[in-house]
Amino acid sequence: MTIACTEINSLDGDCIFISPCSSNSFRACLYDGVEDDLIYFIYPAKNASTFDKFVYSMRNGTMVPFAGEIAEDNFWAPNGRVRNLTWLFPSE
């Protein structure tokens, strides 16, 4: 079986949010502060005491730290373990 891959450089106005336990995509124009053609990531860092938060641009292939402020306290469960990193989106 042969699998064909197609390179894309745009999400056609959509954005994607990815974490280890949750992912979602939607039209960026539906929400203030969200830009199109970007992929937002949150992952535990290698030392597992902090989190990597970054955004990748489909337009120019660059990756920069995530600009949104998310309190790190929101990532930890009461027992000191990492919570399931889940994006929360308003219902449509």
N, C-alpha and C positions, 0 to 999 in steps of 0.2 A: 504494500500500500504506500502511495506517495502522498505526502501532505504538502500542500502549497501554502506558503506564507506571503502575506502582502504587507509591506511597510506602509504605515500611515503617519502623517505629520499633523493631524488635526482630529479633534473629537467632534467636529461640526457643531460647536456651541455647547457641548456637554462637558461635565467634569466628573471625575471619579474619586471616591474616597475609599481607601484601603487600610485595614488593620488586620491583625491575625485572626480575628473572630468575626469580622463583619466588613462587607463592602457594599457600595451602592453607587449608582451613577444617575445623573439627572441633568436637565437643562440648567445651566449656570444662571441664566437670566431670571429664574424663579426666586432667587435669594440674594439679598444684599450682601456684599463683601465676598461673594464667590465668583471666581473668574473661569471663563471657558478655556478649554484645551489644556487644563491642568489636572494632574493626578496628585492627590493629597495622601500622605502616608503617616501612620503612627506605629512604631515598633519598639519593643524593649531594647535598650542598648545592650552591648556585650556584657557590661558589668551588672545588668539586671536591676540596678538601683535608680536608673533614670530612663528616659525615653527619647528616641530619635523621632523628631517631627520635621518632616520636610515635604516640599512640593516640587514636582517635576513638570517642566513646561514641554508640551508636545511641539510647540512652535519652534523653539530654538535649542532643545535638548539639554537645557541647564537644570540643575537641581540646587535649591536654596533652602535654608531653614524655614520651617512653617511659621508664618508671621502671626497667626492667631494665638492669643493667650489662652492656654488651657492649664488650670492649676494642676500640678502633679499629684496633689492629694486626691484628685478624682480617679487616679489610676490604681490606687491601693485599696485592698480590702482590709477590714479590721484586723485580720490575723497576720497582716504584714506581707501577704502574697499579692502578686500582680492580679488585678481583676482582668476579666476578659475585656480586651480593648474593643469597644463597640462604638460605632458612630451612632448618634441619635439624631433623627431627622423629623421635622414636623410633618404631620399627616397632610396629605394633599386634599 
